[in-house]
Amino acid sequence: MEPIENKENVLRKLPGVDRILELSKENGRYNDIPKSVLVNSIRFVIEELRAHIIKNEAPISIETQNILDRVRQKVEENMQPNLRRMVNGTGVVIHTNLGRSLLAKEAVAGIDEIAAAYSNLEFDISKGKRGLRYSAIEELLCQISGAEAGMAVNNNAAAVLLCLETMAKGKEVIVSRGELVEIGGSFRIPDVMAKSGGILREVGTTNRTHARDYEAAVAQNTGLLLKVHTSNYSVMGFTAEVSLKELVEIGAEHHLPVMEDLGSGTFVDFSKYGLAKEPTVQESVSTGVDVVTFSGDKLLGGPQAGLIVGKREIIEKIRKNPLTRALRIDKLTLAALERTLRLYRDPDHVVKAIPTLRMLTEPFEHIEKKAARLLRSLEKLEEPRLRVSTKNISSKTGGGSLPLLNLPSKCLELQIKNMTASRIEKAMRANDPPIIGRIEDDIFIIDLRTVLDDESSIICDAVTGILQKPGK
Ligand SMILES: *Cc1c(COP(=O)(O)O)cnc(C)c1O
């Protein structure tokens, strides 16, 4: 600790921003750095040192060289974009915190093309007149899902809000108590219902709801029957739910529209690939349901979007709702969504072309090989402090989909002498690009299911970097 009486002295000796700026400019390093970035970095460093001295914390060097080093580090930090790529070693395929779905290369090319030039976003080329934003995807959506009409908005939360507002404002919406889901904290069916102006009419119990419960709840002011796919949990044991098909029959009997929030929504029958059965959009549409909503970036593997398919009459009403303008899909998303949907026209190819589907259906032997290759590359480093091995684990789908499914996978176990697992985890996270794994049984592990083929070298470089850092 610096003695109190020294504080003023030390503060006086602290160089000013101008002095450090002058010294920094002598170095060609900053020629391509905007002056504002350099000045802000210097200010930040000097302020930080001043605060440190005032707080009388542990002694700190105010040598010019030390200040210049700190400035260099701060400039580097400031020059790096805040939103950056990362390596997902968690094995969670649809990881909401890490950006959910990776786009197929065709979708990326679509964004590239549409972003930098003018486009027919709302222009009918053949007529030379104003066109509809949804034309780019409507026919595709209908072809794939079997629906009469379709559109897309910002995300599925927006789609649900919009549908409820259009069909049930001021009216009762009947929902099973077993389906009042919460997704990721901020999306809760009762809350979205309240915001839409719909009146929630809960029926049944948490584990069992019967057709007669819906029937008994139908009243003068009923506006809609709603089914919500319990994406992120499963009610097991003594249970009963009313299928969408039955709900559609009840709706028809009472002349009430029926809506389904499918959540993750998929066009692919995952049971064909040995995974758990998820209801497909086509199956829902085939029941004659009025409207189905689902996400673009969960099991669909496209960009963030909320897709709405169903009866033409209702889709037209939704389009005319002024709220639609506030929730509309942007052109880059639309470009990526269209190119993603196009891939679904070839069901055999699509599971390879869309990264989310490829990772979910990736055979264990492939992941095993990827793990073995990475293991060999790390062993080749011949670092005596490094201990690596592979282990069987299970990965998760994530994104509130297939919650009970454990996908057999392979991970890399990474140990470094004199470093705890949590310090390795922190160092990997501090890498550029950051590598996110997890600690299991006190060992840092990377699940290879979600690691892309060209990311193995990033992991090797990161490990080399960590081993080279002094004092570790
Ligand atoms: C994920 C999910 C939503 C929200 O979808 P976003 O695309 O994340 O807005 C709504 N309902 C259900 C059932 C979901 O699983």
The ligand as an SDF file (V2000), in Angstrom:
LIG
                    3D

 15 15  0  0  0  0  0  0  0  0999 V2000
  -38.7210  -20.2800  -28.8380 C   0  0  0  0  0  0  0  0  0  0  0  0
  -40.1790  -20.1950  -28.6950 C   0  0  0  0  0  0  0  0  0  0  0  0
  -40.8350  -18.9740  -28.8810 C   0  0  0  0  0  0  0  0  0  0  0  0
  -40.0890  -17.7040  -29.1840 C   0  0  0  0  0  0  0  0  0  0  0  0
  -39.4830  -17.7750  -30.4440 O   0  0  0  0  0  0  0  0  0  0  0  0
  -38.3390  -16.7180  -30.8570 P   0  0  0  0  0  0  0  0  0  0  0  0
  -38.0840  -17.0190  -32.2800 O   0  0  0  0  0  0  0  0  0  0  0  0
  -37.1960  -16.9720  -29.9570 O   0  0  0  0  0  0  0  0  0  0  0  0
  -38.9160  -15.3680  -30.6530 O   0  0  0  0  0  0  0  0  0  0  0  0
  -42.1970  -18.9510  -28.7330 C   0  0  0  0  0  0  0  0  0  0  0  0
  -42.8940  -20.0620  -28.4250 N   0  0  0  0  0  0  0  0  0  0  0  0
  -42.3010  -21.2560  -28.2440 C   0  0  0  0  0  0  0  0  0  0  0  0
  -43.1310  -22.4500  -27.8850 C   0  0  0  0  0  0  0  0  0  0  0  0
  -40.9120  -21.3670  -28.3810 C   0  0  0  0  0  0  0  0  0  0  0  0
  -40.3140  -22.5380  -28.1970 O   0  0  0  0  0  0  0  0  0  0  0  0
  1  2  1  0
  2  3  1  0
  2 14  2  0
  3  4  1  0
  3 10  2  0
  4  5  1  0
  5  6  1  0
  6  7  2  0
  6  8  1  0
  6  9  1  0
 10 11  1  0
 11 12  2  0
 12 13  1  0
 12 14  1  0
 14 15  1  0
M  END
$$$$
